[in-house]
Amino acid sequence: MSNYSFNDEISLVKETEDLATRAMKLELIPSFVVHHFPNSWAFYIPDQNTSPLLTPEEAYLKLIKLIKSSSYSL
């Protein structure tokens, strides 16, 4: 069983922002933007092909996959 460091949407957003910052420091992504709306967040992580707005869940999964597929470990 995995231990996640989030249990609600706000902590998920915080964890996703931390992963995006880490991915930037590792030079896996060039930048990221978080759009704050009254009741939700949207992540923008530019890449070479497409750059759709992602939900916090989609961004979290994309960043986890990106970091795990690189030579760096979580």
Phi, psi and omega in degrees: 000132182276148174259115178262148181264019177223151179219002174210178186294322181294316178290330174295317178298317179299315179296320179294319176298320178296318178295320180295319177298318178296317179297325176294316180297328178277359181061036176270333174227149182282329183190174172205155180226139175245119176270123179261118176251166184306324183229016180198173178230151175226131181259138176240113179239100183294142172222184188286332186258299183228156180218066180284159171288137183243147172288164177305322179295315180295318179296317179302310181296320179296317181291319177301313180297318180297314181291319179293327181283344176279181180277002180264145178257158177281000000 
